[in-house]
Amino acid sequence: MSVKGASYEAQRSRFVRMAMAPSLLFLLVVAGLPTVFLLVTSLTPGALVNPGSLGDFSEPLRNYKLLGSDERFVGSLGVQARLSVYTVVLQVLLGTGLALLVHSGQERWKSLRHLFVIPMVLPPIVVAVIWKLIYTPDISPIYQAARMLGVTLPALTTHVDFALWSIVIADTWEWAPFTFLMVLAALQTLPAEYVEAARMDGADAWRVFGHIVLPYIAPVLLVCTLFRLIDSIKAFPLIFLLTGGGPGSVTEVTNYYAYLVAFNFGELGYSSAITVVLLAATVLISWGAMRVSRNAGGAE
């Protein structure tokens, strides 16, 4: 490489670093400093009733030792796991089904594709309010229609058997459009000659889907699954407005339990330890998702 070329590359690299510096500094202030404060607080017995305890580092691992014997914390991990699995599976299936219908070319479905993405662009708190109205027996059109048909529906958000599923349905309605958009974009890049050749060989619709369409969109489905799995931890607005973690602790996921520990019980140190564990789990899942996506891309 010539001296002139080396000088250009050096100037370009310096310009890129200078251009990124403000964003990196902003991220450091907005995300880095609160994370450091969270880690430091998790090493103290910090409590709202005793502000001085936030500086007590005499037993830094105390909160983490308590987590293993906290049945409510362990139970919240199980609730979070069930919620994540149910929502991710339903969102991927529903989003893929809608994408296939729209891609089929039928005008009645193509005309509705803009409506399918509306839930995803709404603020989460607005989605929670909408489903709060839907689940309120006195004003819900669903309950009114059921009464007209002579059917008695239980209060879904306060029933032990249905409370978690009420969250799953609302979260699926909100985020299935994400899979819908991703899969539809992949389907629109599928070479038409592959499908036409299979049909000329006598393959029916199911064989075309199983042997051509599904393998083609499989990497996109994997990405959707991993992204939604990571994001499923953030169902706080729905739980806060719809069930409040109840009935009992049926819908009490880990981040909601951390919220209760901090603001209802005043145990900031212990709440920080719970949040650190949840953050570490999220980072591990994200790292695993990146590895799986990279391996899938390399295999393809």
ChimeraX commands (.cxc) that place a marker at each C-alpha (Angstrom):
marker #1 position 0.00,0.00,0.00 radius 0.5
marker #1 position 1.30,3.43,-0.87 radius 0.5
marker #1 position 2.04,6.11,1.70 radius 0.5
marker #1 position -0.82,8.13,0.30 radius 0.5
marker #1 position -3.18,5.16,0.69 radius 0.5
marker #1 position -1.99,4.54,4.24 radius 0.5
marker #1 position -2.53,8.20,5.09 radius 0.5
marker #1 position -6.06,8.06,3.68 radius 0.5
marker #1 position -6.90,4.94,5.69 radius 0.5
marker #1 position -5.50,6.52,8.86 radius 0.5
marker #1 position -7.55,9.68,8.31 radius 0.5
marker #1 position -10.65,7.64,7.56 radius 0.5
marker #1 position -10.19,5.54,10.70 radius 0.5
marker #1 position -9.65,8.67,12.80 radius 0.5
marker #1 position -12.77,10.27,11.33 radius 0.5
marker #1 position -14.87,7.17,12.12 radius 0.5
marker #1 position -13.65,7.17,15.72 radius 0.5
marker #1 position -14.41,10.86,16.12 radius 0.5
marker #1 position -17.85,10.41,14.58 radius 0.5
marker #1 position -18.68,7.54,16.92 radius 0.5
marker #1 position -17.30,9.19,20.05 radius 0.5
marker #1 position -20.44,11.26,20.91 radius 0.5
marker #1 position -22.71,8.21,20.58 radius 0.5
marker #1 position -20.39,6.02,22.63 radius 0.5
marker #1 position -20.13,8.72,25.31 radius 0.5
marker #1 position -23.92,9.02,25.39 radius 0.5
marker #1 position -24.29,5.23,25.74 radius 0.5
marker #1 position -21.71,5.23,28.53 radius 0.5
marker #1 position -23.66,7.85,30.48 radius 0.5
marker #1 position -27.14,6.45,29.79 radius 0.5
marker #1 position -26.39,2.71,30.09 radius 0.5
marker #1 position -22.92,2.27,31.55 radius 0.5
marker #1 position -23.20,4.39,34.69 radius 0.5
marker #1 position -26.60,2.96,35.79 radius 0.5
marker #1 position -25.23,-0.55,35.25 radius 0.5
marker #1 position -22.21,0.19,37.44 radius 0.5
marker #1 position -24.50,1.67,40.10 radius 0.5
marker #1 position -26.67,-1.46,39.90 radius 0.5
marker #1 position -23.68,-3.75,40.38 radius 0.5
marker #1 position -22.36,-1.71,43.29 radius 0.5
marker #1 position -25.77,-1.53,44.99 radius 0.5
marker #1 position -26.21,-5.31,44.65 radius 0.5
marker #1 position -23.17,-5.74,46.91 radius 0.5
marker #1 position -24.80,-3.84,49.78 radius 0.5
marker #1 position -27.79,-4.51,52.07 radius 0.5
marker #1 position -29.20,-1.21,50.81 radius 0.5
marker #1 position -32.71,-0.40,52.04 radius 0.5
marker #1 position -34.90,2.66,51.70 radius 0.5
marker #1 position -35.47,2.78,55.47 radius 0.5
marker #1 position -31.71,2.93,56.04 radius 0.5
marker #1 position -30.00,5.07,53.38 radius 0.5
marker #1 position -26.62,4.59,55.04 radius 0.5
marker #1 position -26.76,0.88,54.23 radius 0.5
marker #1 position -26.05,1.67,50.58 radius 0.5
marker #1 position -22.41,2.19,51.58 radius 0.5
marker #1 position -22.08,-0.99,53.61 radius 0.5
marker #1 position -19.82,-3.49,51.80 radius 0.5
marker #1 position -19.05,-5.66,54.81 radius 0.5
marker #1 position -20.76,-8.72,53.26 radius 0.5
marker #1 position -20.79,-8.11,49.48 radius 0.5
marker #1 position -22.19,-11.54,48.46 radius 0.5
marker #1 position -25.02,-11.54,51.00 radius 0.5
marker #1 position -27.79,-10.80,48.48 radius 0.5
marker #1 position -26.57,-13.40,45.99 radius 0.5
marker #1 position -26.46,-16.07,48.70 radius 0.5
marker #1 position -30.07,-15.33,49.58 radius 0.5
marker #1 position -31.29,-15.84,46.01 radius 0.5
marker #1 position -30.90,-19.63,46.07 radius 0.5
marker #1 position -33.15,-19.98,49.12 radius 0.5
marker #1 position -35.74,-17.45,47.93 radius 0.5
marker #1 position -38.63,-19.60,46.70 radius 0.5
marker #1 position -40.41,-16.58,45.28 radius 0.5
marker #1 position -37.39,-15.67,43.17 radius 0.5
marker #1 position -36.97,-19.25,41.92 radius 0.5
marker #1 position -40.69,-19.37,41.16 radius 0.5
marker #1 position -40.45,-16.12,39.20 radius 0.5
marker #1 position -37.78,-17.67,37.00 radius 0.5
marker #1 position -40.16,-20.53,36.20 radius 0.5
marker #1 position -42.97,-18.11,35.38 radius 0.5
marker #1 position -40.62,-16.14,33.12 radius 0.5
marker #1 position -39.51,-19.32,31.35 radius 0.5
marker #1 position -43.10,-20.41,30.69 radius 0.5
marker #1 position -44.12,-16.96,29.51 radius 0.5
marker #1 position -41.14,-16.75,27.16 radius 0.5
marker #1 position -41.72,-20.19,25.65 radius 0.5
marker #1 position -45.45,-19.72,25.15 radius 0.5
marker #1 position -45.18,-16.25,23.63 radius 0.5
marker #1 position -42.24,-17.01,21.34 radius 0.5
marker #1 position -43.82,-20.17,19.94 radius 0.5
marker #1 position -47.18,-18.49,19.31 radius 0.5
marker #1 position -45.64,-15.34,17.84 radius 0.5
marker #1 position -43.46,-17.28,15.41 radius 0.5
marker #1 position -46.32,-19.55,14.32 radius 0.5
marker #1 position -48.89,-16.78,13.98 radius 0.5
marker #1 position -46.50,-14.36,12.28 radius 0.5
marker #1 position -45.36,-17.03,9.82 radius 0.5
marker #1 position -48.94,-18.03,9.06 radius 0.5
marker #1 position -49.97,-14.44,8.34 radius 0.5
marker #1 position -46.89,-13.92,6.14 radius 0.5
marker #1 position -47.74,-17.02,4.11 radius 0.5
marker #1 position -51.34,-15.86,3.66 radius 0.5
marker #1 position -50.27,-12.40,2.47 radius 0.5
marker #1 position -47.61,-13.88,0.20 radius 0.5
marker #1 position -50.16,-16.24,-1.34 radius 0.5
marker #1 position -51.32,-13.37,-3.55 radius 0.5
marker #1 position -54.95,-13.29,-2.49 radius 0.5
marker #1 position -56.11,-9.70,-2.53 radius 0.5
marker #1 position -58.22,-9.98,0.60 radius 0.5
marker #1 position -55.12,-10.82,2.61 radius 0.5
marker #1 position -52.80,-8.38,0.85 radius 0.5
marker #1 position -55.21,-5.55,1.63 radius 0.5
marker #1 position -54.99,-6.36,5.35 radius 0.5
marker #1 position -51.20,-6.48,5.65 radius 0.5
marker #1 position -51.01,-2.88,6.88 radius 0.5
marker #1 position -53.41,-3.69,9.71 radius 0.5
marker #1 position -51.27,-6.60,10.87 radius 0.5
marker #1 position -48.36,-4.34,11.86 radius 0.5
marker #1 position -50.39,-1.83,13.90 radius 0.5
marker #1 position -49.98,-3.62,17.28 radius 0.5
marker #1 position -46.18,-3.60,16.97 radius 0.5
marker #1 position -45.94,0.18,16.48 radius 0.5
marker #1 position -48.15,1.03,19.45 radius 0.5
marker #1 position -46.42,2.01,22.71 radius 0.5
marker #1 position -46.38,-0.94,25.15 radius 0.5
marker #1 position -48.42,0.96,27.72 radius 0.5
marker #1 position -51.12,1.62,25.10 radius 0.5
marker #1 position -51.23,-2.10,24.30 radius 0.5
marker #1 position -51.60,-2.84,28.00 radius 0.5
marker #1 position -54.49,-0.38,28.32 radius 0.5
marker #1 position -56.24,-1.88,25.27 radius 0.5
marker #1 position -56.07,-5.38,26.72 radius 0.5
marker #1 position -57.07,-4.09,30.15 radius 0.5
marker #1 position -60.31,-2.93,28.55 radius 0.5
marker #1 position -60.71,-6.21,26.68 radius 0.5
marker #1 position -60.28,-8.23,29.88 radius 0.5
marker #1 position -62.65,-6.06,31.98 radius 0.5
marker #1 position -65.93,-8.04,32.14 radius 0.5
marker #1 position -68.23,-5.02,32.55 radius 0.5
marker #1 position -67.17,-3.22,29.38 radius 0.5
marker #1 position -65.43,-5.83,27.24 radius 0.5
marker #1 position -67.14,-6.64,23.91 radius 0.5
marker #1 position -65.90,-10.21,24.28 radius 0.5
marker #1 position -67.72,-10.68,27.58 radius 0.5
marker #1 position -70.82,-8.94,26.21 radius 0.5
marker #1 position -70.88,-11.26,23.18 radius 0.5
marker #1 position -70.41,-14.28,25.45 radius 0.5
marker #1 position -73.34,-13.20,27.62 radius 0.5
marker #1 position -75.53,-12.83,24.53 radius 0.5
marker #1 position -74.65,-16.42,23.60 radius 0.5
marker #1 position -75.38,-17.61,27.12 radius 0.5
marker #1 position -71.72,-18.39,27.85 radius 0.5
marker #1 position -70.13,-17.43,31.16 radius 0.5
marker #1 position -66.50,-16.45,30.91 radius 0.5
marker #1 position -64.30,-16.23,34.00 radius 0.5
marker #1 position -62.33,-13.09,34.82 radius 0.5
marker #1 position -59.26,-14.08,32.83 radius 0.5
marker #1 position -56.71,-11.84,34.53 radius 0.5
marker #1 position -57.68,-12.96,38.04 radius 0.5
marker #1 position -58.22,-16.66,37.38 radius 0.5
marker #1 position -55.37,-18.95,38.38 radius 0.5
marker #1 position -55.66,-21.08,35.25 radius 0.5
marker #1 position -56.01,-18.24,32.75 radius 0.5
marker #1 position -54.03,-15.28,34.15 radius 0.5
marker #1 position -50.72,-16.23,32.53 radius 0.5
marker #1 position -52.44,-17.01,29.25 radius 0.5
marker #1 position -54.06,-13.57,29.28 radius 0.5
marker #1 position -50.55,-12.10,29.26 radius 0.5
marker #1 position -49.44,-14.55,26.56 radius 0.5
marker #1 position -52.35,-13.59,24.28 radius 0.5
marker #1 position -51.74,-9.85,24.70 radius 0.5
marker #1 position -48.00,-10.17,24.14 radius 0.5
marker #1 position -48.54,-12.39,21.09 radius 0.5
marker #1 position -50.97,-9.87,19.61 radius 0.5
marker #1 position -48.39,-7.12,20.09 radius 0.5
marker #1 position -45.31,-8.87,18.72 radius 0.5
marker #1 position -46.47,-11.45,16.16 radius 0.5
marker #1 position -46.23,-8.64,13.55 radius 0.5
marker #1 position -42.45,-8.67,14.03 radius 0.5
marker #1 position -42.24,-12.24,12.75 radius 0.5
marker #1 position -44.81,-11.40,10.09 radius 0.5
marker #1 position -42.67,-8.61,8.64 radius 0.5
marker #1 position -39.43,-10.59,8.79 radius 0.5
marker #1 position -40.89,-13.72,7.18 radius 0.5
marker #1 position -42.81,-11.76,4.55 radius 0.5
marker #1 position -39.61,-9.98,3.53 radius 0.5
marker #1 position -37.85,-13.35,3.22 radius 0.5
marker #1 position -40.69,-14.83,1.17 radius 0.5
marker #1 position -40.57,-11.93,-1.26 radius 0.5
marker #1 position -36.93,-12.79,-2.05 radius 0.5
marker #1 position -37.71,-16.47,-2.66 radius 0.5
marker #1 position -36.90,-17.23,-6.34 radius 0.5
marker #1 position -40.18,-18.01,-8.09 radius 0.5
marker #1 position -38.52,-20.55,-10.38 radius 0.5
marker #1 position -37.88,-22.88,-7.43 radius 0.5
marker #1 position -41.57,-23.09,-6.64 radius 0.5
marker #1 position -42.58,-23.34,-10.30 radius 0.5
marker #1 position -40.12,-26.18,-10.92 radius 0.5
marker #1 position -41.44,-28.10,-7.91 radius 0.5
marker #1 position -45.02,-27.69,-9.06 radius 0.5
marker #1 position -44.14,-28.84,-12.55 radius 0.5
marker #1 position -42.70,-32.00,-10.98 radius 0.5
marker #1 position -46.07,-32.63,-9.31 radius 0.5
marker #1 position -45.35,-31.40,-5.79 radius 0.5
marker #1 position -48.43,-30.28,-3.86 radius 0.5
marker #1 position -48.59,-27.20,-1.64 radius 0.5
marker #1 position -47.41,-29.03,1.48 radius 0.5
marker #1 position -44.38,-30.51,-0.27 radius 0.5
marker #1 position -43.47,-27.13,-1.73 radius 0.5
marker #1 position -43.67,-25.59,1.73 radius 0.5
marker #1 position -41.76,-28.37,3.48 radius 0.5
marker #1 position -38.97,-28.81,0.93 radius 0.5
marker #1 position -38.53,-25.32,-0.52 radius 0.5
marker #1 position -40.24,-22.53,1.42 radius 0.5
marker #1 position -39.47,-23.69,4.97 radius 0.5
marker #1 position -35.73,-24.35,4.41 radius 0.5
marker #1 position -35.46,-20.97,2.68 radius 0.5
marker #1 position -37.04,-19.00,5.55 radius 0.5
marker #1 position -35.52,-21.15,8.33 radius 0.5
marker #1 position -32.65,-18.70,9.08 radius 0.5
marker #1 position -35.16,-15.85,9.38 radius 0.5
marker #1 position -37.34,-17.92,11.70 radius 0.5
marker #1 position -34.28,-18.62,13.83 radius 0.5
marker #1 position -33.46,-14.92,14.09 radius 0.5
marker #1 position -37.08,-14.08,14.95 radius 0.5
marker #1 position -37.14,-16.75,17.64 radius 0.5
marker #1 position -33.91,-15.55,19.23 radius 0.5
marker #1 position -34.86,-11.86,19.11 radius 0.5
marker #1 position -38.28,-12.51,20.59 radius 0.5
marker #1 position -36.81,-14.81,23.25 radius 0.5
marker #1 position -34.51,-12.03,24.41 radius 0.5
marker #1 position -37.26,-9.41,24.25 radius 0.5
marker #1 position -39.82,-11.58,26.06 radius 0.5
marker #1 position -38.21,-10.59,29.34 radius 0.5
marker #1 position -39.66,-7.08,28.89 radius 0.5
marker #1 position -43.35,-7.89,29.41 radius 0.5
marker #1 position -43.45,-5.61,32.46 radius 0.5
marker #1 position -46.15,-3.12,31.25 radius 0.5
marker #1 position -48.62,-5.91,30.48 radius 0.5
marker #1 position -48.11,-7.59,33.84 radius 0.5
marker #1 position -48.15,-4.31,35.75 radius 0.5
marker #1 position -51.50,-3.19,34.30 radius 0.5
marker #1 position -53.29,-6.48,33.68 radius 0.5
marker #1 position -52.49,-8.78,36.61 radius 0.5
marker #1 position -50.09,-7.06,39.01 radius 0.5
marker #1 position -48.21,-10.34,39.23 radius 0.5
marker #1 position -51.28,-12.16,40.50 radius 0.5
marker #1 position -53.35,-13.97,41.32 radius 0.5
marker #1 position -50.85,-14.86,44.00 radius 0.5
marker #1 position -47.59,-15.12,42.07 radius 0.5
marker #1 position -48.96,-16.87,38.97 radius 0.5
marker #1 position -47.81,-14.08,36.62 radius 0.5
marker #1 position -44.97,-12.72,38.74 radius 0.5
marker #1 position -41.95,-12.78,36.41 radius 0.5
marker #1 position -38.47,-11.98,37.64 radius 0.5
marker #1 position -38.29,-8.31,36.64 radius 0.5
marker #1 position -41.68,-7.66,38.25 radius 0.5
marker #1 position -40.52,-9.38,41.44 radius 0.5
marker #1 position -37.42,-7.17,41.42 radius 0.5
marker #1 position -39.71,-4.14,41.11 radius 0.5
marker #1 position -41.80,-5.28,44.10 radius 0.5
marker #1 position -38.71,-5.95,46.22 radius 0.5
marker #1 position -37.35,-2.46,45.49 radius 0.5
marker #1 position -40.45,-0.28,45.69 radius 0.5
marker #1 position -42.87,-2.27,47.87 radius 0.5
marker #1 position -40.40,-3.78,50.32 radius 0.5
marker #1 position -37.68,-1.10,50.04 radius 0.5
marker #1 position -34.85,-3.62,49.63 radius 0.5
marker #1 position -32.75,-1.88,46.98 radius 0.5
marker #1 position -29.69,-4.06,47.44 radius 0.5
marker #1 position -31.55,-7.33,47.10 radius 0.5
marker #1 position -33.59,-6.02,44.17 radius 0.5
marker #1 position -30.35,-4.99,42.46 radius 0.5
marker #1 position -28.95,-8.50,42.92 radius 0.5
marker #1 position -32.07,-9.97,41.28 radius 0.5
marker #1 position -31.73,-7.52,38.40 radius 0.5
marker #1 position -28.03,-8.32,37.97 radius 0.5
marker #1 position -28.84,-12.04,37.68 radius 0.5
marker #1 position -31.56,-11.27,35.14 radius 0.5
marker #1 position -29.18,-9.00,33.23 radius 0.5
marker #1 position -26.50,-11.69,33.20 radius 0.5
marker #1 position -29.02,-14.22,31.90 radius 0.5
marker #1 position -30.07,-11.80,29.16 radius 0.5
marker #1 position -26.46,-11.22,28.14 radius 0.5
marker #1 position -25.82,-14.97,28.00 radius 0.5
marker #1 position -28.92,-15.55,25.89 radius 0.5
marker #1 position -27.88,-12.69,23.58 radius 0.5
marker #1 position -24.37,-14.11,23.25 radius 0.5
marker #1 position -25.78,-17.56,22.52 radius 0.5
marker #1 position -28.18,-16.06,19.98 radius 0.5
marker #1 position -25.31,-14.34,18.19 radius 0.5
marker #1 position -23.30,-17.58,18.10 radius 0.5
marker #1 position -26.24,-19.59,16.78 radius 0.5
marker #1 position -27.06,-16.94,14.15 radius 0.5
marker #1 position -23.42,-16.80,13.05 radius 0.5
marker #1 position -23.19,-20.57,12.81 radius 0.5
marker #1 position -26.45,-20.74,10.89 radius 0.5
marker #1 position -25.23,-18.09,8.49 radius 0.5
marker #1 position -21.93,-19.91,8.03 radius 0.5
marker #1 position -23.69,-23.22,7.42 radius 0.5
marker #1 position -25.93,-21.61,4.86 radius 0.5
marker link #1:1,2 radius 0.2
marker link #1:2,3 radius 0.2
marker link #1:3,4 radius 0.2
marker link #1:4,5 radius 0.2
marker link #1:5,6 radius 0.2
marker link #1:6,7 radius 0.2
marker link #1:7,8 radius 0.2
marker link #1:8,9 radius 0.2
marker link #1:9,10 radius 0.2
marker link #1:10,11 radius 0.2
marker link #1:11,12 radius 0.2
marker link #1:12,13 radius 0.2
marker link #1:13,14 radius 0.2
marker link #1:14,15 radius 0.2
marker link #1:15,16 radius 0.2
marker link #1:16,17 radius 0.2
marker link #1:17,18 radius 0.2
marker link #1:18,19 radius 0.2
marker link #1:19,20 radius 0.2
marker link #1:20,21 radius 0.2
marker link #1:21,22 radius 0.2
marker link #1:22,23 radius 0.2
marker link #1:23,24 radius 0.2
marker link #1:24,25 radius 0.2
marker link #1:25,26 radius 0.2
marker link #1:26,27 radius 0.2
marker link #1:27,28 radius 0.2
marker link #1:28,29 radius 0.2
marker link #1:29,30 radius 0.2
marker link #1:30,31 radius 0.2
marker link #1:31,32 radius 0.2
marker link #1:32,33 radius 0.2
marker link #1:33,34 radius 0.2
marker link #1:34,35 radius 0.2
marker link #1:35,36 radius 0.2
marker link #1:36,37 radius 0.2
marker link #1:37,38 radius 0.2
marker link #1:38,39 radius 0.2
marker link #1:39,40 radius 0.2
marker link #1:40,41 radius 0.2
marker link #1:41,42 radius 0.2
marker link #1:42,43 radius 0.2
marker link #1:43,44 radius 0.2
marker link #1:44,45 radius 0.2
marker link #1:45,46 radius 0.2
marker link #1:46,47 radius 0.2
marker link #1:47,48 radius 0.2
marker link #1:48,49 radius 0.2
marker link #1:49,50 radius 0.2
marker link #1:50,51 radius 0.2
marker link #1:51,52 radius 0.2
marker link #1:52,53 radius 0.2
marker link #1:53,54 radius 0.2
marker link #1:54,55 radius 0.2
marker link #1:55,56 radius 0.2
marker link #1:56,57 radius 0.2
marker link #1:57,58 radius 0.2
marker link #1:58,59 radius 0.2
marker link #1:59,60 radius 0.2
marker link #1:60,61 radius 0.2
marker link #1:61,62 radius 0.2
marker link #1:62,63 radius 0.2
marker link #1:63,64 radius 0.2
marker link #1:64,65 radius 0.2
marker link #1:65,66 radius 0.2
marker link #1:66,67 radius 0.2
marker link #1:67,68 radius 0.2
marker link #1:68,69 radius 0.2
marker link #1:69,70 radius 0.2
marker link #1:70,71 radius 0.2
marker link #1:71,72 radius 0.2
marker link #1:72,73 radius 0.2
marker link #1:73,74 radius 0.2
marker link #1:74,75 radius 0.2
marker link #1:75,76 radius 0.2
marker link #1:76,77 radius 0.2
marker link #1:77,78 radius 0.2
marker link #1:78,79 radius 0.2
marker link #1:79,80 radius 0.2
marker link #1:80,81 radius 0.2
marker link #1:81,82 radius 0.2
marker link #1:82,83 radius 0.2
marker link #1:83,84 radius 0.2
marker link #1:84,85 radius 0.2
marker link #1:85,86 radius 0.2
marker link #1:86,87 radius 0.2
marker link #1:87,88 radius 0.2
marker link #1:88,89 radius 0.2
marker link #1:89,90 radius 0.2
marker link #1:90,91 radius 0.2
marker link #1:91,92 radius 0.2
marker link #1:92,93 radius 0.2
marker link #1:93,94 radius 0.2
marker link #1:94,95 radius 0.2
marker link #1:95,96 radius 0.2
marker link #1:96,97 radius 0.2
marker link #1:97,98 radius 0.2
marker link #1:98,99 radius 0.2
marker link #1:99,100 radius 0.2
marker link #1:100,101 radius 0.2
marker link #1:101,102 radius 0.2
marker link #1:102,103 radius 0.2
marker link #1:103,104 radius 0.2
marker link #1:104,105 radius 0.2
marker link #1:105,106 radius 0.2
marker link #1:106,107 radius 0.2
marker link #1:107,108 radius 0.2
marker link #1:108,109 radius 0.2
marker link #1:109,110 radius 0.2
marker link #1:110,111 radius 0.2
marker link #1:111,112 radius 0.2
marker link #1:112,113 radius 0.2
marker link #1:113,114 radius 0.2
marker link #1:114,115 radius 0.2
marker link #1:115,116 radius 0.2
marker link #1:116,117 radius 0.2
marker link #1:117,118 radius 0.2
marker link #1:118,119 radius 0.2
marker link #1:119,120 radius 0.2
marker link #1:120,121 radius 0.2
marker link #1:121,122 radius 0.2
marker link #1:122,123 radius 0.2
marker link #1:123,124 radius 0.2
marker link #1:124,125 radius 0.2
marker link #1:125,126 radius 0.2
marker link #1:126,127 radius 0.2
marker link #1:127,128 radius 0.2
marker link #1:128,129 radius 0.2
marker link #1:129,130 radius 0.2
marker link #1:130,131 radius 0.2
marker link #1:131,132 radius 0.2
marker link #1:132,133 radius 0.2
marker link #1:133,134 radius 0.2
marker link #1:134,135 radius 0.2
marker link #1:135,136 radius 0.2
marker link #1:136,137 radius 0.2
marker link #1:137,138 radius 0.2
marker link #1:138,139 radius 0.2
marker link #1:139,140 radius 0.2
marker link #1:140,141 radius 0.2
marker link #1:141,142 radius 0.2
marker link #1:142,143 radius 0.2
marker link #1:143,144 radius 0.2
marker link #1:144,145 radius 0.2
marker link #1:145,146 radius 0.2
marker link #1:146,147 radius 0.2
marker link #1:147,148 radius 0.2
marker link #1:148,149 radius 0.2
marker link #1:149,150 radius 0.2
marker link #1:150,151 radius 0.2
marker link #1:151,152 radius 0.2
marker link #1:152,153 radius 0.2
marker link #1:153,154 radius 0.2
marker link #1:154,155 radius 0.2
marker link #1:155,156 radius 0.2
marker link #1:156,157 radius 0.2
marker link #1:157,158 radius 0.2
marker link #1:158,159 radius 0.2
marker link #1:159,160 radius 0.2
marker link #1:160,161 radius 0.2
marker link #1:161,162 radius 0.2
marker link #1:162,163 radius 0.2
marker link #1:163,164 radius 0.2
marker link #1:164,165 radius 0.2
marker link #1:165,166 radius 0.2
marker link #1:166,167 radius 0.2
marker link #1:167,168 radius 0.2
marker link #1:168,169 radius 0.2
marker link #1:169,170 radius 0.2
marker link #1:170,171 radius 0.2
marker link #1:171,172 radius 0.2
marker link #1:172,173 radius 0.2
marker link #1:173,174 radius 0.2
marker link #1:174,175 radius 0.2
marker link #1:175,176 radius 0.2
marker link #1:176,177 radius 0.2
marker link #1:177,178 radius 0.2
marker link #1:178,179 radius 0.2
marker link #1:179,180 radius 0.2
marker link #1:180,181 radius 0.2
marker link #1:181,182 radius 0.2
marker link #1:182,183 radius 0.2
marker link #1:183,184 radius 0.2
marker link #1:184,185 radius 0.2
marker link #1:185,186 radius 0.2
marker link #1:186,187 radius 0.2
marker link #1:187,188 radius 0.2
marker link #1:188,189 radius 0.2
marker link #1:189,190 radius 0.2
marker link #1:190,191 radius 0.2
marker link #1:191,192 radius 0.2
marker link #1:192,193 radius 0.2
marker link #1:193,194 radius 0.2
marker link #1:194,195 radius 0.2
marker link #1:195,196 radius 0.2
marker link #1:196,197 radius 0.2
marker link #1:197,198 radius 0.2
marker link #1:198,199 radius 0.2
marker link #1:199,200 radius 0.2
marker link #1:200,201 radius 0.2
marker link #1:201,202 radius 0.2
marker link #1:202,203 radius 0.2
marker link #1:203,204 radius 0.2
marker link #1:204,205 radius 0.2
marker link #1:205,206 radius 0.2
marker link #1:206,207 radius 0.2
marker link #1:207,208 radius 0.2
marker link #1:208,209 radius 0.2
marker link #1:209,210 radius 0.2
marker link #1:210,211 radius 0.2
marker link #1:211,212 radius 0.2
marker link #1:212,213 radius 0.2
marker link #1:213,214 radius 0.2
marker link #1:214,215 radius 0.2
marker link #1:215,216 radius 0.2
marker link #1:216,217 radius 0.2
marker link #1:217,218 radius 0.2
marker link #1:218,219 radius 0.2
marker link #1:219,220 radius 0.2
marker link #1:220,221 radius 0.2
marker link #1:221,222 radius 0.2
marker link #1:222,223 radius 0.2
marker link #1:223,224 radius 0.2
marker link #1:224,225 radius 0.2
marker link #1:225,226 radius 0.2
marker link #1:226,227 radius 0.2
marker link #1:227,228 radius 0.2
marker link #1:228,229 radius 0.2
marker link #1:229,230 radius 0.2
marker link #1:230,231 radius 0.2
marker link #1:231,232 radius 0.2
marker link #1:232,233 radius 0.2
marker link #1:233,234 radius 0.2
marker link #1:234,235 radius 0.2
marker link #1:235,236 radius 0.2
marker link #1:236,237 radius 0.2
marker link #1:237,238 radius 0.2
marker link #1:238,239 radius 0.2
marker link #1:239,240 radius 0.2
marker link #1:240,241 radius 0.2
marker link #1:241,242 radius 0.2
marker link #1:242,243 radius 0.2
marker link #1:243,244 radius 0.2
marker link #1:244,245 radius 0.2
marker link #1:245,246 radius 0.2
marker link #1:246,247 radius 0.2
marker link #1:247,248 radius 0.2
marker link #1:248,249 radius 0.2
marker link #1:249,250 radius 0.2
marker link #1:250,251 radius 0.2
marker link #1:251,252 radius 0.2
marker link #1:252,253 radius 0.2
marker link #1:253,254 radius 0.2
marker link #1:254,255 radius 0.2
marker link #1:255,256 radius 0.2
marker link #1:256,257 radius 0.2
marker link #1:257,258 radius 0.2
marker link #1:258,259 radius 0.2
marker link #1:259,260 radius 0.2
marker link #1:260,261 radius 0.2
marker link #1:261,262 radius 0.2
marker link #1:262,263 radius 0.2
marker link #1:263,264 radius 0.2
marker link #1:264,265 radius 0.2
marker link #1:265,266 radius 0.2
marker link #1:266,267 radius 0.2
marker link #1:267,268 radius 0.2
marker link #1:268,269 radius 0.2
marker link #1:269,270 radius 0.2
marker link #1:270,271 radius 0.2
marker link #1:271,272 radius 0.2
marker link #1:272,273 radius 0.2
marker link #1:273,274 radius 0.2
marker link #1:274,275 radius 0.2
marker link #1:275,276 radius 0.2
marker link #1:276,277 radius 0.2
marker link #1:277,278 radius 0.2
marker link #1:278,279 radius 0.2
marker link #1:279,280 radius 0.2
marker link #1:280,281 radius 0.2
marker link #1:281,282 radius 0.2
marker link #1:282,283 radius 0.2
marker link #1:283,284 radius 0.2
marker link #1:284,285 radius 0.2
marker link #1:285,286 radius 0.2
marker link #1:286,287 radius 0.2
marker link #1:287,288 radius 0.2
marker link #1:288,289 radius 0.2
marker link #1:289,290 radius 0.2
marker link #1:290,291 radius 0.2
marker link #1:291,292 radius 0.2
marker link #1:292,293 radius 0.2
marker link #1:293,294 radius 0.2
marker link #1:294,295 radius 0.2
marker link #1:295,296 radius 0.2
marker link #1:296,297 radius 0.2
marker link #1:297,298 radius 0.2
marker link #1:298,299 radius 0.2
marker link #1:299,300 radius 0.2
view
